[in-house]
Amino acid sequence: MKVRLAVVLCLAPLLLFAVIFQGGAWATRSYMDEASLQANSALRLAVSALSGHLSRYEPLPALIADHDDIEELVTHPDNKGLRDAVNVYLKDINNLLESSDVYVITLDGNTIAASNYDLKTSFVGQNFSYRPYFQDAANGKQSRFYALGTTSFKRGYYFASPIRVKGQISGVIVFKVDIDSIETSWRGGEYKIFVSDPEGIVFMTGSPEWLYSSILPLNSARLQRTQASRRYAEAELKPLPITRSTLDDHELMTMTTADRREYLVLSHYMPEADWTVNVLMDTASIRAQARTTIVAIVLFLCLTGLALAIILQRRARLAERMRMQTEARNELEHRVEERTADLALVNQRIEEEITERRLTERELRKTQADLIQAGKLAGLGQMSAALSHELNQPLAAAKTYADSAAMLIDLERVPEARDNIRRISGLVDRMASISRHLRNFARKPNEKLGSVALDAVIDDTLEIVSARLKTADADLLVELGEDAAMVHAGFVRLQQVLVNIITNAADAVEGLDDRRIHVLAARQGDTVILTIRDHGPGVPAAIAERIFDPFYTTKGVGKGLGLGLSISYNIVKDFGGSLSVSNHPEGGAVFRIELEAATAAREAAE
C-alpha cells in the first residue's frame, strides 16, 4: 500500500504538467471550435439579412424603366411639364417602397429627374457618369454598386437599369437603397459585424469608429482604384490597427489599440454584391473558459489523488460501502431502464397521435372543400323549382312554336313558319345560356386570384339568380358607376358569394310590399366597396353575432344548411378582403364586401 501511494505521489506532478500545457491547448481548440460554430450561425444570419434586403429591390429599376413618362422624358429631356410629372412619380415610388432615392440619368451622365427634386441635396443637374453603375447600365447591363453618395453623403446600395426606347438605350434609371437599418441591428450584440469591399475598406459596421477603415494595407493601387469610382466620396480612409494570426484552422485578429483585444474572424464573400461579410467574436471569454476548464481538471485530479490515497489506506473499510454503492447503482440503472422503456412507449403514442392529427387535418381540408361545394349545390337545390320553371317555360314556348310552324308549312305560309323557327332558336340559346352558367357555377373551382371585372361577375350571377328573383317578385337594381370596377379575386368564388347574398336578400323581401334589392359598387382609394341592400326586416343583433358561423340558419328545416354566409365569409377572407353585415337606418339588411382594387389589371384592360 505504501509503494502504491509513493508511485501516485511521483506521477502526480508529471500528470499535472501534461494537463496544464497539453490540456490547455486542447481546451482552447475545443472552445474555439464551438465558438466558431456559433459565430458561423451569426454570419449566415447577417448574410441572409443583407441578401434578402437587397433582393427585394433588385428587379424594381427594370420595372420602373418601362413607365411611359420615363421613356418619354429621356427622349425629350427639356420638356419641363414631363420632368415635373416624373419627379412627382419618382417621389411617390420612393415613399411607397421606403427606399433612399430614385433618379433618371441621360446617356451623358446628367440627372434629369429624381425623387429628391425638392430637397437641397437634389440629384437633379448632377453628373454621375463616373459611377460604375451608370457605365454598366449605359452598356445595357443590370448593374449593382455600393458607395457613399457624393451629393447626399449617405451610404447606400445602387441598382441601375438601362431605359430602352424602341429597342435603343436612351438613359439609365437608378434605385438607391438605404442600409442603415440593417447596420443598426448589429450594434450592441455579442458579435462585431462589418462588411468590407474588395480593397478591404469597411463600408458597413456595428462599430462606427471602424467605418472607412481598411483591414488591408492602404497601398497606392488600392487607393487609386477606390478614388477612380469615388466610392467613398471625400471620406477619410485610414488603416485599422490590427495584426493577424491563426490557431489551427481558425483565423484570429488582434486590435493593437490600448485595450488590445483578440477576435475570432469568420468571413463570407457575397459575389453578387462584391463585398465580404465579417463576424468577429471576442476570444477573451473563450480563453477564460479554457483556463477555467484546466483549473477544474487540475482540482479534479488533486481531489482524485487524495481520494485514491484515502481509498488505499482505508480499502478494507470501504469495501462494504463500495459493494452497497454497486448495488445502488445497479438498482438505479434498472430504474433508468424501466423509465426509458416508459418514455419510449410514450414517444410511440405521441408519434401515433401526431400521425392521426395529420390525417385529421387532411380530412378537414377535404371536408372544408366539400362543404363549399355542398353550399353551392344546396343553393342550386333551393332554387331548383324556380330554375325548372325557367327552363320549362322556354321549352313549352318552343313546343308551341314548333307545332305552329308545322301548321304554317302545311298552309304554305313559309315566312311565318320561318319566324317561328327563329323564335325556337332564340329559346334554345336562352336555355343553353342558363345551363352553361349553372354548370360553371356548380363546378368545383380551382382558380388562382387575379383581376376580375365586377360587371362580368354580376352578369353571370344574374343568369343564376334570375329565376329566384322572379319567384320572389324582387327587383334587382345594379349601380356600378361609370367604369366597371376591377377587383383582386377569383371569378367563380366571387360569383358564389354574390349568389348566396342575393338569394338571401330575395328570401328576406319575398311577400313584402317593397321588394327592391340594391347592388352598389364604389371605389375608396385602393379598395372597392360592394354593398347588397334589401328592404326586408333586417338582421337582429343576436343573429348578427352568429350569422357567419357554420351551420347557423334562421330558415326552417330543409330550407338551408347554414353554410352559405359562412362559406362566403371565408371566401372573401381568402381574397384578402372582408365581409360584414349591418342594418340600414331606413330598414333592411346591408351586406358590405371590401376587396382590393386590381388597379394594374384595369389599366392593362384600358
C-alpha positions as CSV (number, residue, x, y, z in Angstrom):
1,M,0.0,0.0,0.0
2,K,2.9,2.4,0.8
3,V,4.5,1.6,-2.5
4,R,1.3,2.4,-4.4
5,L,1.0,5.7,-2.6
6,A,4.6,6.6,-3.4
7,V,4.0,5.9,-7.1
8,V,0.9,8.1,-7.1
9,L,2.9,10.9,-5.4
10,C,5.7,10.7,-8.1
11,L,3.3,10.6,-11.1
12,A,1.1,13.4,-9.9
13,P,3.5,16.3,-10.9
14,L,4.0,14.8,-14.3
15,L,0.3,14.4,-14.8
16,L,-0.4,18.0,-13.7
17,F,2.3,19.3,-16.1
18,A,0.8,17.4,-19.0
19,V,-2.7,18.6,-18.2
20,I,-1.7,22.3,-17.8
21,F,0.3,22.5,-21.1
22,Q,-1.2,19.9,-23.4
23,G,-4.7,20.1,-21.9
24,G,-4.7,23.9,-22.1
25,A,-4.1,23.8,-25.9
26,W,-6.7,21.1,-26.3
27,A,-9.3,23.0,-24.3
28,T,-8.6,26.2,-26.2
29,R,-9.1,24.4,-29.6
30,S,-12.3,22.8,-28.4
31,Y,-13.9,26.0,-27.2
32,M,-12.6,27.8,-30.3
33,D,-14.4,25.2,-32.5
34,E,-17.6,25.6,-30.5
35,A,-17.3,29.4,-30.7
36,S,-16.7,29.2,-34.5
37,L,-19.9,27.2,-35.0
38,Q,-21.9,29.9,-33.0
39,A,-20.2,32.7,-34.9
40,N,-20.9,30.9,-38.2
41,S,-24.6,30.9,-37.4
42,A,-24.5,34.7,-36.8
43,L,-22.6,35.1,-40.1
44,R,-25.2,33.2,-42.0
45,L,-28.0,35.3,-40.5
46,A,-26.2,38.5,-41.4
47,V,-25.6,37.3,-44.9
48,S,-29.2,36.2,-45.3
49,A,-30.5,39.6,-43.9
50,L,-28.3,41.6,-46.3
51,S,-29.1,39.3,-49.3
52,G,-32.8,39.4,-48.6
53,H,-32.9,43.2,-48.1
54,L,-31.1,43.8,-51.4
55,S,-33.0,41.2,-53.4
56,R,-36.3,43.0,-52.6
57,Y,-35.2,45.9,-54.7
58,E,-33.2,44.3,-57.5
59,P,-36.0,43.9,-60.1
60,L,-37.5,47.4,-59.4
61,P,-35.3,49.6,-61.7
62,A,-36.2,47.5,-64.8
63,L,-39.9,47.6,-63.9
64,I,-39.9,51.4,-63.3
65,A,-37.9,52.0,-66.5
66,D,-40.8,50.7,-68.6
67,H,-43.0,53.6,-67.4
68,D,-44.3,55.6,-70.4
69,D,-43.5,59.0,-68.9
70,I,-39.9,58.0,-68.1
71,E,-39.3,56.7,-71.6
72,E,-40.8,59.9,-73.0
73,L,-38.6,62.1,-70.7
74,V,-35.3,60.5,-71.7
75,T,-36.4,61.1,-75.3
76,H,-37.4,64.8,-74.6
77,P,-35.3,65.8,-71.5
78,D,-36.1,69.5,-71.9
79,N,-39.9,69.1,-71.5
80,K,-40.4,70.8,-68.2
81,G,-44.0,69.6,-67.7
82,L,-42.9,66.0,-68.3
83,R,-40.0,66.4,-66.0
84,D,-42.2,67.7,-63.2
85,A,-44.6,64.8,-63.6
86,V,-41.7,62.2,-63.5
87,N,-40.2,63.9,-60.4
88,V,-43.5,63.5,-58.5
89,Y,-43.9,59.9,-59.8
90,L,-40.4,59.0,-58.6
91,K,-41.0,60.6,-55.2
92,D,-44.3,58.6,-54.8
93,I,-42.5,55.4,-55.7
94,N,-39.6,56.2,-53.3
95,N,-42.1,56.8,-50.4
96,L,-44.1,53.7,-51.2
97,L,-41.1,51.4,-51.4
98,E,-39.2,53.1,-48.5
99,S,-36.1,53.4,-50.5
100,S,-33.4,56.1,-50.3
101,D,-33.6,57.7,-53.7
102,V,-34.7,57.0,-57.3
103,Y,-33.4,59.1,-60.2
104,V,-33.1,59.1,-64.0
105,I,-29.9,59.9,-65.9
106,T,-29.4,60.6,-69.6
107,L,-26.6,59.0,-71.5
108,D,-24.3,62.0,-71.0
109,G,-24.4,61.3,-67.2
110,N,-26.7,64.2,-66.3
111,T,-29.6,63.6,-63.8
112,I,-32.8,65.0,-65.2
113,A,-35.3,63.7,-62.6
114,A,-35.1,62.5,-59.1
115,S,-37.3,61.6,-56.1
116,N,-35.4,64.2,-54.0
117,Y,-36.0,67.0,-56.6
118,D,-37.5,69.3,-53.9
119,L,-34.6,68.9,-51.4
120,K,-31.4,70.9,-51.1
121,T,-29.4,67.8,-51.8
122,S,-31.4,67.1,-55.0
123,F,-29.6,65.0,-57.6
124,V,-31.2,66.9,-60.5
125,G,-28.4,68.5,-62.5
126,Q,-25.7,66.3,-61.0
127,N,-23.5,64.3,-63.4
128,F,-22.8,60.7,-62.3
129,S,-21.0,59.5,-65.4
130,Y,-18.0,58.5,-63.3
131,R,-20.0,55.9,-61.4
132,P,-19.5,52.3,-62.5
133,Y,-23.2,51.5,-62.1
134,F,-24.0,54.2,-64.7
135,Q,-21.4,52.9,-67.1
136,D,-22.6,49.3,-66.9
137,A,-26.3,50.3,-67.3
138,A,-25.5,52.6,-70.2
139,N,-23.9,49.5,-71.9
140,G,-27.2,47.5,-71.4
141,K,-26.4,45.7,-68.2
142,Q,-28.3,45.4,-64.9
143,S,-25.8,47.0,-62.6
144,R,-25.2,46.9,-58.8
145,F,-22.9,49.2,-56.8
146,Y,-22.5,50.3,-53.2
147,A,-20.9,53.7,-52.2
148,L,-21.1,56.8,-50.2
149,G,-23.2,59.4,-52.0
150,T,-21.2,62.3,-53.4
151,T,-24.2,64.7,-53.1
152,S,-26.2,63.3,-50.2
153,F,-23.2,61.9,-48.3
154,K,-25.4,58.9,-47.4
155,R,-24.3,55.4,-47.8
156,G,-26.4,53.1,-50.0
157,Y,-26.6,50.3,-52.4
158,Y,-27.4,51.2,-56.0
159,F,-29.3,49.2,-58.6
160,A,-29.2,50.6,-62.1
161,S,-31.0,49.5,-65.3
162,P,-31.0,50.8,-68.9
163,I,-34.0,52.7,-70.2
164,R,-34.8,51.4,-73.6
165,V,-36.9,53.3,-76.1
166,K,-37.9,51.4,-79.2
167,G,-35.1,48.9,-78.5
168,Q,-32.4,51.6,-78.1
169,I,-30.8,52.6,-74.8
170,S,-31.8,56.2,-74.1
171,G,-31.0,56.6,-70.4
172,V,-30.4,55.0,-67.1
173,I,-32.7,54.7,-64.0
174,V,-31.0,54.2,-60.6
175,F,-32.5,52.9,-57.4
176,K,-30.6,53.7,-54.2
177,V,-31.4,51.5,-51.1
178,D,-30.7,52.6,-47.5
179,I,-28.7,50.1,-45.5
180,D,-28.6,51.9,-42.1
181,S,-31.5,49.8,-40.7
182,I,-29.5,46.6,-41.0
183,E,-26.4,48.2,-39.7
184,T,-28.2,49.5,-36.6
185,S,-29.3,46.0,-35.7
186,W,-25.7,44.9,-35.5
187,R,-24.9,47.3,-32.7
188,G,-24.6,46.2,-29.1
189,G,-24.7,42.5,-29.8
190,E,-22.4,39.6,-28.8
191,Y,-20.6,39.8,-32.2
192,K,-18.9,42.6,-34.1
193,I,-20.2,42.5,-37.7
194,F,-18.8,44.6,-40.6
195,V,-18.8,44.5,-44.4
196,S,-15.6,45.2,-46.4
197,D,-15.1,45.8,-50.1
198,P,-12.5,44.0,-52.3
199,E,-10.0,46.6,-51.2
200,G,-10.5,45.7,-47.5
201,I,-12.3,49.0,-46.7
202,V,-15.1,48.8,-44.1
203,F,-18.3,50.0,-45.6
204,M,-20.9,48.8,-43.0
205,T,-20.2,48.1,-39.4
206,G,-21.9,47.9,-36.0
207,S,-18.9,49.8,-34.6
208,P,-19.0,53.4,-36.0
209,E,-15.3,54.0,-35.2
210,W,-14.3,51.3,-37.7
211,L,-16.2,52.9,-40.7
212,Y,-14.0,53.6,-43.7
213,S,-11.0,51.8,-42.0
214,S,-9.1,49.3,-44.0
215,I,-8.3,45.8,-42.8
216,L,-5.7,45.5,-45.7
217,P,-2.7,47.7,-46.3
218,L,-3.7,51.0,-48.0
219,N,-1.2,50.9,-50.8
220,S,-1.4,53.3,-53.8
221,A,-3.0,50.7,-56.1
222,R,-6.0,50.2,-53.7
223,L,-6.4,53.9,-53.1
224,Q,-6.3,54.6,-56.9
225,R,-9.0,52.1,-57.7
226,T,-11.2,53.4,-54.8
227,Q,-10.8,57.0,-55.8
228,A,-11.5,56.3,-59.5
229,S,-15.1,55.3,-58.7
230,R,-15.4,57.9,-55.9
231,R,-17.0,55.1,-53.9
232,Y,-16.4,56.9,-50.6
233,A,-16.6,60.5,-51.9
234,E,-14.4,62.7,-49.6
235,A,-14.4,60.3,-46.6
236,E,-11.0,59.9,-44.9
237,L,-9.7,56.3,-45.4
238,K,-7.5,55.0,-42.6
239,P,-5.9,51.7,-41.8
240,L,-7.4,49.6,-38.9
241,P,-4.6,48.8,-36.4
242,I,-4.7,45.0,-36.5
243,T,-2.4,42.0,-36.6
244,R,-3.5,38.7,-38.0
245,S,-2.7,35.2,-36.7
246,T,-4.1,31.7,-36.8
247,L,-4.9,28.9,-34.4
248,D,-5.1,25.6,-36.2
249,D,-7.6,26.4,-39.0
250,H,-9.1,29.4,-37.2
251,E,-8.3,33.0,-38.3
252,L,-7.6,35.5,-35.5
253,M,-7.4,39.3,-35.5
254,T,-5.9,41.4,-32.7
255,M,-6.6,45.1,-32.3
256,T,-3.3,46.8,-31.4
257,T,-5.1,49.6,-29.5
258,A,-4.9,50.5,-25.9
259,D,-7.2,47.7,-24.7
260,R,-5.7,45.2,-27.2
261,R,-8.5,42.7,-28.0
262,E,-8.2,39.4,-29.9
263,Y,-11.1,38.3,-32.1
264,L,-12.0,35.1,-33.9
265,V,-12.8,36.0,-37.5
266,L,-15.3,34.4,-39.9
267,S,-15.9,35.8,-43.3
268,H,-18.3,35.1,-46.2
269,Y,-17.9,36.6,-49.7
270,M,-21.1,37.7,-51.5
271,P,-20.3,37.6,-55.2
272,E,-23.5,39.3,-56.3
273,A,-22.8,42.3,-54.1
274,D,-19.0,42.1,-54.4
275,W,-18.3,42.5,-50.7
276,T,-17.3,40.4,-47.8
277,V,-19.3,40.0,-44.6
278,N,-17.1,39.5,-41.5
279,V,-18.2,38.4,-38.0
280,L,-15.8,38.9,-35.1
281,M,-16.1,37.2,-31.7
282,D,-14.0,38.3,-28.7
283,T,-11.7,35.4,-27.7
284,A,-11.3,36.6,-24.1
285,S,-14.3,34.5,-23.0
286,I,-13.0,31.5,-25.0
287,R,-9.6,31.6,-23.3
288,A,-11.2,32.2,-19.9
289,Q,-13.3,29.1,-20.4
290,A,-10.2,27.1,-21.4
291,R,-8.4,28.3,-18.2
292,T,-11.4,27.6,-16.1
293,T,-11.6,24.1,-17.6
294,I,-7.9,23.4,-16.9
295,V,-8.2,24.7,-13.3
296,A,-11.3,22.4,-12.9
297,I,-9.4,19.4,-14.3
298,V,-6.4,20.1,-12.0
299,L,-8.7,20.4,-9.0
300,F,-10.4,17.2,-10.1
301,L,-7.1,15.4,-10.4
302,C,-6.0,16.6,-7.0
303,L,-9.2,15.5,-5.4
304,T,-9.0,12.2,-7.2
305,G,-5.4,11.7,-6.0
306,L,-6.5,12.5,-2.4
307,A,-9.4,10.2,-2.8
308,L,-7.2,7.4,-4.1
309,A,-4.8,7.8,-1.2
310,I,-7.7,7.6,1.2
311,I,-9.0,4.5,-0.7
312,L,-5.6,2.8,-0.5
313,Q,-5.4,3.5,3.3
314,R,-9.0,2.5,4.1
315,R,-9.6,-0.1,1.4
316,A,-10.9,-2.6,3.9
317,R,-13.3,-0.2,5.5
318,L,-14.6,1.0,2.1
319,A,-15.1,-2.5,0.5
320,E,-18.5,-2.9,2.0
321,R,-19.5,0.6,1.1
322,M,-18.4,0.1,-2.5
323,R,-20.5,-3.1,-2.6
324,M,-23.5,-1.2,-1.4
325,Q,-22.8,1.6,-3.9
326,T,-22.6,-1.0,-6.7
327,E,-26.0,-2.5,-5.7
328,A,-27.5,1.0,-5.5
329,R,-26.1,1.8,-8.9
330,N,-27.5,-1.4,-10.4
331,E,-30.8,-0.5,-8.9
332,L,-30.6,2.9,-10.3
333,E,-29.7,1.6,-13.8
334,H,-32.6,-0.8,-13.5
335,R,-35.0,2.0,-12.7
336,V,-33.5,4.1,-15.5
337,E,-34.1,1.2,-18.0
338,E,-37.7,1.0,-16.8
339,R,-38.2,4.7,-17.1
340,T,-36.6,4.7,-20.6
341,A,-39.0,1.9,-21.6
342,D,-41.9,4.0,-20.4
343,L,-40.6,7.1,-22.2
344,A,-40.2,5.1,-25.4
345,L,-43.8,3.9,-25.1
346,V,-45.0,7.5,-24.5
347,N,-43.0,8.7,-27.5
348,Q,-44.6,6.0,-29.7
349,R,-48.0,7.1,-28.6
350,I,-47.2,10.7,-29.3
351,E,-46.0,9.7,-32.8
352,E,-49.2,7.8,-33.4
353,E,-51.3,10.9,-32.2
354,I,-49.3,13.2,-34.5
355,T,-50.0,10.8,-37.4
356,E,-53.7,10.7,-36.5
357,R,-53.8,14.5,-36.3
358,R,-52.2,14.9,-39.7
359,L,-54.7,12.6,-41.2
360,T,-57.5,14.5,-39.5
361,E,-56.1,17.8,-40.9
362,R,-56.1,16.4,-44.4
363,E,-59.6,15.2,-43.9
364,L,-60.6,18.5,-42.5
365,R,-59.2,20.4,-45.5
366,K,-61.1,18.0,-47.8
367,T,-64.3,18.4,-45.8
368,Q,-64.0,22.2,-46.0
369,A,-63.7,22.0,-49.8
370,D,-66.6,19.6,-49.9
371,L,-68.7,22.0,-47.7
372,I,-68.0,24.9,-50.1
373,Q,-69.2,22.7,-53.0
374,A,-72.2,21.5,-50.9
375,G,-73.1,25.1,-50.1
376,K,-73.2,25.9,-53.9
377,L,-75.2,22.7,-54.7
378,A,-77.5,23.4,-51.7
379,G,-78.2,26.9,-53.1
380,L,-78.9,25.4,-56.5
381,G,-81.2,22.9,-54.9
382,Q,-83.2,25.6,-53.1
383,M,-83.6,27.4,-56.4
384,S,-84.4,24.1,-58.3
385,A,-88.1,24.8,-58.6
386,A,-87.6,28.3,-60.0
387,L,-84.8,27.1,-62.3
388,S,-87.1,24.2,-63.5
389,H,-89.8,26.8,-64.3
390,E,-87.1,29.0,-66.0
391,L,-86.3,26.0,-68.3
392,N,-89.8,24.6,-68.8
393,Q,-91.2,28.0,-69.9
394,P,-89.0,28.3,-73.0
395,L,-89.5,24.5,-73.6
396,A,-93.2,24.9,-73.7
397,A,-93.0,28.0,-75.9
398,A,-90.6,26.1,-78.2
399,K,-93.2,23.3,-78.4
400,T,-95.9,25.7,-79.3
401,Y,-93.8,27.4,-81.9
402,A,-92.8,24.1,-83.4
403,D,-96.5,22.9,-83.7
404,S,-97.5,26.2,-85.1
405,A,-94.6,26.1,-87.7
406,A,-95.8,22.7,-88.9
407,M,-99.3,24.0,-89.4
408,L,-98.0,27.1,-91.2
409,I,-95.9,25.0,-93.5
410,D,-98.9,22.9,-94.4
411,L,-100.7,26.1,-95.2
412,E,-97.7,27.2,-97.2
413,R,-97.2,30.3,-95.0
414,V,-93.4,29.8,-95.1
415,P,-92.3,33.3,-93.9
416,E,-94.5,33.0,-90.7
417,A,-93.1,29.4,-90.2
418,R,-89.6,30.7,-90.6
419,D,-90.2,33.4,-88.0
420,N,-91.5,30.6,-85.6
421,I,-88.3,28.6,-86.2
422,R,-86.2,31.7,-85.5
423,R,-88.0,32.2,-82.2
424,I,-87.4,28.5,-81.3
425,S,-83.7,29.0,-82.0
426,G,-83.6,32.0,-79.6
427,L,-85.3,30.0,-76.9
428,V,-82.8,27.2,-77.3
429,D,-79.9,29.7,-77.0
430,R,-81.5,31.1,-73.8
431,M,-81.8,27.6,-72.3
432,A,-78.2,26.8,-73.3
433,S,-77.0,30.0,-71.6
434,I,-78.9,29.1,-68.4
435,S,-77.5,25.6,-68.4
436,R,-73.9,26.8,-69.1
437,H,-74.0,29.3,-66.2
438,L,-75.4,26.7,-63.8
439,R,-72.7,24.1,-64.9
440,N,-69.9,26.6,-64.4
441,F,-71.3,27.7,-61.0
442,A,-71.7,24.0,-59.8
443,R,-68.1,23.0,-60.9
444,K,-65.5,22.9,-58.1
445,P,-63.3,26.0,-58.6
446,N,-59.5,25.5,-59.0
447,E,-58.7,29.1,-59.8
448,K,-55.9,31.5,-58.9
449,L,-56.6,35.0,-57.7
450,G,-56.4,37.7,-60.3
451,S,-58.1,40.8,-61.8
452,V,-61.9,40.2,-62.0
453,A,-64.4,42.6,-63.6
454,L,-67.4,43.1,-61.3
455,D,-69.8,43.7,-64.2
456,A,-69.0,40.3,-65.7
457,V,-69.4,38.5,-62.4
458,I,-72.7,40.2,-61.7
459,D,-74.0,39.5,-65.2
460,D,-73.2,35.7,-64.8
461,T,-74.7,35.9,-61.3
462,L,-78.0,37.3,-62.6
463,E,-78.2,34.3,-65.0
464,I,-78.3,32.0,-62.0
465,V,-80.4,34.0,-59.5
466,S,-82.9,35.4,-62.1
467,A,-85.3,32.5,-61.5
468,R,-85.2,33.0,-57.7
469,L,-85.8,36.8,-58.2
470,K,-88.8,36.1,-60.4
471,T,-90.2,33.7,-57.8
472,A,-89.8,36.3,-55.1
473,D,-91.1,39.0,-57.5
474,A,-88.0,41.0,-56.4
475,D,-86.4,43.9,-58.3
476,L,-82.6,43.9,-58.5
477,L,-81.1,47.4,-59.0
478,V,-77.4,47.4,-60.0
479,E,-75.2,50.5,-60.0
480,L,-71.5,50.0,-60.7
481,G,-70.6,53.6,-61.6
482,E,-69.3,54.9,-64.9
483,D,-66.4,52.5,-65.1
484,A,-66.8,48.8,-64.2
485,A,-64.5,48.2,-61.2
486,M,-61.7,45.6,-61.3
487,V,-61.1,43.7,-58.1
488,H,-58.5,41.2,-56.9
489,A,-60.4,37.9,-56.5
490,G,-61.5,34.6,-58.1
491,F,-64.3,34.8,-60.7
492,V,-66.3,31.7,-59.7
493,R,-65.8,32.0,-56.0
494,L,-66.8,35.7,-56.0
495,Q,-69.9,34.7,-58.1
496,Q,-70.7,32.1,-55.3
497,V,-70.6,34.9,-52.7
498,L,-72.9,37.1,-54.7
499,V,-75.3,34.2,-55.4
500,N,-75.5,33.4,-51.6
501,I,-76.1,37.0,-50.5
502,I,-78.6,37.9,-53.3
503,T,-80.5,34.7,-52.8
504,N,-80.8,35.5,-49.0
505,A,-81.9,39.0,-49.9
506,A,-84.7,37.6,-52.2
507,D,-85.8,35.3,-49.3
508,A,-85.9,38.4,-47.0
509,V,-88.1,40.6,-49.3
510,E,-90.4,37.8,-50.6
511,G,-94.0,38.7,-49.8
512,L,-93.3,42.3,-48.7
513,D,-94.5,45.5,-50.2
514,D,-91.0,46.8,-51.0
515,R,-89.1,44.0,-52.8
516,R,-86.2,46.1,-54.1
517,I,-82.6,44.8,-53.8
518,H,-79.8,47.3,-54.4
519,V,-76.3,46.2,-55.6
520,L,-73.8,49.2,-55.4
521,A,-70.1,49.4,-56.1
522,A,-67.8,52.3,-55.1
523,R,-64.0,52.9,-55.2
524,Q,-62.3,54.2,-52.0
525,G,-58.6,54.5,-52.5
526,D,-57.1,51.1,-53.2
527,T,-60.3,49.4,-52.0
528,V,-63.6,48.6,-53.8
529,I,-66.7,48.6,-51.6
530,L,-69.6,46.3,-52.8
531,T,-72.8,46.6,-50.9
532,I,-76.0,44.5,-51.3
533,R,-79.0,46.0,-49.5
534,D,-82.6,44.7,-49.2
535,H,-85.7,46.2,-47.8
536,G,-86.6,43.3,-45.6
537,P,-86.8,43.1,-41.8
538,G,-83.1,43.4,-41.2
539,V,-80.8,41.3,-39.0
540,P,-81.4,41.2,-35.2
541,A,-78.4,42.0,-33.0
542,A,-78.4,38.5,-31.5
543,I,-78.3,36.9,-35.0
544,A,-75.7,39.3,-36.4
545,E,-73.2,38.0,-33.9
546,R,-73.5,34.4,-35.3
547,I,-74.7,35.0,-38.8
548,F,-71.3,33.9,-40.3
549,D,-71.0,30.8,-38.1
550,P,-71.1,27.4,-40.0
551,F,-74.5,25.6,-39.9
552,Y,-76.2,28.6,-38.3
553,T,-79.5,29.3,-40.0
554,T,-82.8,31.0,-39.2
555,K,-84.6,29.2,-42.0
556,G,-86.9,26.3,-41.5
557,V,-85.9,22.6,-41.7
558,G,-85.0,21.6,-45.3
559,K,-84.6,25.3,-46.4
560,G,-80.9,25.7,-45.9
561,L,-77.7,24.1,-44.5
562,G,-76.5,27.3,-42.7
563,L,-73.3,27.2,-44.8
564,G,-73.9,30.0,-47.4
565,L,-72.8,33.0,-45.4
566,S,-70.0,31.1,-43.5
567,I,-68.6,30.0,-46.9
568,S,-68.9,33.5,-48.3
569,Y,-67.1,35.0,-45.3
570,N,-64.2,32.6,-45.7
571,I,-64.0,33.1,-49.5
572,V,-63.8,36.9,-49.1
573,K,-61.2,36.5,-46.4
574,D,-59.1,34.3,-48.8
575,F,-59.3,37.2,-51.3
576,G,-57.7,39.5,-48.6
577,G,-60.9,41.4,-48.1
578,S,-63.7,41.4,-45.5
579,L,-67.5,40.7,-45.3
580,S,-69.7,42.3,-42.7
581,V,-73.4,42.9,-42.1
582,S,-75.4,45.8,-40.6
583,N,-78.9,47.2,-40.6
584,H,-79.7,50.2,-42.8
585,P,-81.2,53.2,-40.9
586,E,-84.2,53.2,-43.2
587,G,-84.7,49.4,-42.8
588,G,-83.4,46.3,-44.3
589,A,-80.0,44.4,-44.1
590,V,-76.8,45.7,-45.7
591,F,-74.0,43.3,-46.6
592,R,-70.7,45.1,-47.2
593,I,-67.9,43.4,-49.1
594,E,-64.5,45.1,-49.2
595,L,-62.0,43.9,-51.8
596,E,-58.6,45.1,-53.0
597,A,-58.8,47.1,-56.3
598,A,-56.9,45.5,-59.2
599,T,-55.5,48.8,-60.5
600,A,-52.8,47.3,-62.7
601,A,-55.3,44.9,-64.3
602,R,-57.7,47.7,-65.1
603,E,-55.0,49.9,-66.6
604,A,-53.9,46.9,-68.8
605,A,-57.5,46.4,-69.9
606,E,-57.8,50.1,-70.9
